[in-house]
Amino acid sequence: MNIIGNIYRSIYIGAFMAEGVGGYEVRKVQLTGGATYTISLPKSWVIENSIQAKNPLRIDWRPSGALRITPLNMIENKYQRAILSCEEIQIGSLHDHLMGAYISGADEILITNIETNSKKYQSEIRRFLKNTRGFEIIDEENNSMRMVCLLNSGEMPLYASLNRMYSQLVSLMRDILSVFDGEGKELIEDVAEREADVDAMLYLVERQVRVALDSHLVASSLKVSRHQALEYSNLARSLERMMDHAFQIGTNLLEFEMPKLAHTTAPLNAIPQWLDALKELMINIRTKESSRIEAARNQLKEAQKLLEAHEEILMRSDKKAATILFEFKLSESLRRQCAYARDFGEILLNLKVNDEMFSRRVNEE
């Protein structure tokens, strides 16, 4: 039985030798000198990464209990480049391809075969630069253009990006409330620029998260785990969707005649409730207090119910059709903002539970 068992173990271990990326093998820990535990590195991995005797290796102790070994030269030399040919990409999809390269974490984008004096291609490239952060044109010659990202993905904390999005969102909603209160509409004439800034910050967060998923070093410099990075991306998406509705409200105010609405009744009385609840949720990105998160979510739920009741009343109202339509759109946008804010709170609860979980072996009691 011992001979058969040893043969079986040899076959089992040999079948999973780490011959390349994605492979693994089982190695025994050795006790050296009576006090030091050692394990040998796979020869193929050593050759692949040009490891020499006395070369430094970085060892990370992961929350899961696993150890991760990374050659330091790999940390410094990683660089991602995307090449886009205008012969293969239609003008209508160039911006989408550029955004895909940006969000995927490209450090450099090379655009080739640009038609001479093509204003359409130039316009799409300018649009891309306006909608993103960090990329600059470095070279432009021989019908090609090279753009390089000057912003390190690990330099700007994810919380800072979320806070920038939040600030733009709430400032616009406060200005909208001021316009309803009698201030001039010029207060919100830059609504499109504010919305574009929030979109750009969302793209930056998505880029940082993609890079963090690929590089544990970026995740470490951002001071978040990969799970946390994914949830931060969800938080950013919720803020962006709330901004979409703030943009819709602001655009309607600029384009259509504004009816007189009381601040103390629906739908306008939902704005201060939403602002207070969202502020509480933003604070709890750091504190993660369940009772406060749930209180904010309940406040938002009550605001939703009041807005739904108001919309039912509007459908039976004898006001002018234009007034009813304006007020209904306003109420619907505010109700959706409350819904996305509740989603924001749910994501915070997910983060809290994940942070508080602990692991144990299946045979432990």
Secondary structure, DSSP 8 states (H G I E B T S, - for coil): -HHHHHHHHHHHHHTT---STT-------EEETTTEEE----HHHHHHTT--TT--EEEEE-TTS-EEEEEHHHHHH---EEEEETTTS-GGGHHHHHHHHHHTT-SEEEEE---TT-HHHHHHHHHHHHHSSSEEEEEEETTEEEEEE-S-TTTS-HHHHHHHHHHHHHHHHHHHHHHHTT--GGGGTTHHHHHHHHHHHHHHHHHHHHHHHH-HHHHHHTT--HHHHHHHHHHHHHHHHHHHHHHHHHHHHHHS------TTSTTTTHHHHHHHHHHHHHHHHHH--HHHHHHHHHHHHHHHHHHHHHHHHHHT--S-HHHHHHHHHHHHHHHHHHHHHHHHHHHHHHHHHHHH-----TT--
